[in-house]
Amino acid sequence: MSKRNAEAEDPRRAFLLRLLAAGMLSAGGISGAAAQFFGRRPQKLPAGQSVYEVRGAVTVNGQPASTTTRIAAGARIETGAGAQAIFVVGADAFILRENSRVELGGSNVLVNSARLAAGALLSVFGKGTPKRITTPTSTIGIRGTGLYLEVRPDVSYVCNCYGEIQIAAVDDPSVTERIVSRHHDAPRYVLKAGAARRIQPAPFINHTDLELTLIESLVGRTPPFALFDEGYGGARRY
């Protein structure tokens, strides 16, 4: 799985997001530099709007997506090479990376499940109804939490960014681990059947607190950590 550092990709974008998250840019309007990257201040999306940003080839239920596309439970969202989608369904918000496919289950704006069949997904979920997230090798039971996933046919990467999850092997629910995390405390690899150890410790890779702060803001929340703790300067590595 390739390593990714959002700030290294575009430090100006990351710096602006720091300012926005800290409230250092005015609520009434943002500078031309910020507009170049965000178009508007990251904040809770208005009722009826699902998509915050689309980059590259993104489809919803097989149709090209834009910022006016409505996304509800039951939708299939796919991204092509170099593409990305940032979107909201009800109290949940997502960043779907390139070359990815996710299917959302539930009704209307109440998502109760998601299946990541390919690629990578960063998600934040509202508290309330338990949800089940599946990958080719794992099943993850969650309540309100932040969760980052990357998948290949033989292994899934799972980072419980904060909150509580229960991981199990998709084909053997007796292989399980409960994880309570405050701040990316226990990432895991979940391997396919045949591995001597199905759930294994993993490093912290390919997502940032800045991204979590952004998508939490789209549903009117803030993440349960201080953005500038521990000299934070990008994706933490262990």
Secondary structure, 3 states (H helix, E strand, C coil): CCCCCHHHHCHHHHHHHHHHHCCCCCCCCCCHHHHHHHCCCCCCCCCCCCEEEEECCEEECCEECCCCCCCCCCCEEEECCCCEEEEEECCEEEEECCCCEEEEEEECCEEEEEEEEEEEEEEECCCCCCEEEECCCEEEEECCCEEEEEEECCEEEEEEEEEEEEEEECCEEEEEEEEEECCCCCCEEEECCCCCCCEEECCCCCCCHHHHHHHHHHCCCCCCCCCCHHHCCCCCCC
